[in-house]
Amino acid sequence: MTTCTFASIRKNVLRNIHILRVENKFSTREFAQATNLSETTIRRAEKSYRSRRPYNPQLSTLVKLSQATGLTLDDMTSSYLVRAK
């Protein structure tokens, strides 16, 4: 049984934001437009993931990412990103 902490969930979400953007070859601006989020939000999330600075995405941010990517919230918080088909 694995222990799931808020810190590990946050880390997974921030990593998955970066993975989704890079794998789809989106610029920060394009990904922001596709997810209906601001470029600042995307940059802050990715910078936080790389630098380990705390950034806590709001639930509304996760919902927008989920809707835009076709992933469930469970997928977005997973340590293993399950891609939408």
C-alpha positions as CSV (number, residue, x, y, z in Angstrom):
1,M,0.0,0.0,0.0
2,T,1.4,3.4,-1.0
3,T,1.0,6.5,1.1
4,C,-0.4,9.5,-0.7
5,T,0.4,12.8,0.7
6,F,-0.6,16.3,-0.4
7,A,3.0,17.0,-1.3
8,S,3.2,13.9,-3.6
9,I,-0.2,14.8,-5.2
10,R,1.0,18.3,-5.9
11,K,4.3,17.1,-7.3
12,N,2.4,14.7,-9.6
13,V,0.0,17.4,-10.9
14,L,2.8,19.8,-11.6
15,R,4.9,17.2,-13.4
16,N,1.9,16.1,-15.4
17,I,1.2,19.7,-16.5
18,H,4.7,19.8,-17.9
19,I,4.5,16.4,-19.5
20,L,1.2,17.2,-21.2
21,R,2.5,20.5,-22.6
22,V,5.8,19.1,-23.8
23,E,4.5,15.9,-25.3
24,N,1.9,17.8,-27.3
25,K,4.5,20.3,-28.5
26,F,2.6,23.3,-27.1
27,S,4.3,26.5,-26.3
28,T,3.2,27.9,-22.9
29,R,0.9,30.3,-24.7
30,E,-0.7,27.6,-26.8
31,F,-1.2,25.3,-23.8
32,A,-2.7,28.2,-21.8
33,Q,-5.2,28.8,-24.6
34,A,-6.0,25.1,-25.0
35,T,-6.7,24.7,-21.3
36,N,-8.4,28.1,-20.8
37,L,-5.8,29.0,-18.2
38,S,-3.4,32.0,-18.1
39,E,0.2,31.7,-19.3
40,T,1.2,32.8,-15.8
41,T,-0.6,29.8,-14.2
42,I,1.2,27.4,-16.6
43,R,4.6,29.1,-16.1
44,R,4.1,29.1,-12.3
45,A,3.2,25.4,-12.2
46,E,6.1,24.4,-14.4
47,K,8.6,26.6,-12.6
48,S,7.4,25.3,-9.2
49,Y,7.8,21.7,-10.4
50,R,11.4,22.3,-11.6
51,S,12.5,24.4,-8.6
52,R,10.5,22.7,-5.9
53,R,8.9,26.0,-4.9
54,P,5.5,25.4,-3.4
55,Y,2.6,26.2,-5.8
56,N,-0.8,24.8,-5.0
57,P,-3.1,24.7,-8.1
58,Q,-6.7,25.4,-7.3
59,L,-9.3,22.8,-7.9
60,S,-10.7,25.0,-10.7
61,T,-7.3,24.8,-12.4
62,L,-7.3,21.0,-12.2
63,V,-10.9,20.9,-13.6
64,K,-9.9,23.1,-16.6
65,L,-6.9,20.9,-17.3
66,S,-9.0,17.8,-17.0
67,Q,-11.6,19.1,-19.4
68,A,-9.1,20.3,-21.9
69,T,-7.0,17.1,-21.9
70,G,-9.8,14.5,-21.5
71,L,-8.1,13.2,-18.4
72,T,-9.8,12.5,-15.1
73,L,-8.8,14.3,-11.9
74,D,-7.5,11.0,-10.7
75,D,-5.2,10.8,-13.8
76,M,-4.0,14.3,-13.2
77,T,-2.9,13.5,-9.7
78,S,-1.4,10.1,-10.6
79,S,2.3,9.4,-10.4
80,Y,1.8,7.5,-13.7
81,L,0.1,9.8,-16.2
82,V,-2.6,7.9,-18.0
83,R,-3.1,9.6,-21.4
84,A,-6.6,10.1,-22.7
85,K,-7.4,8.2,-25.9
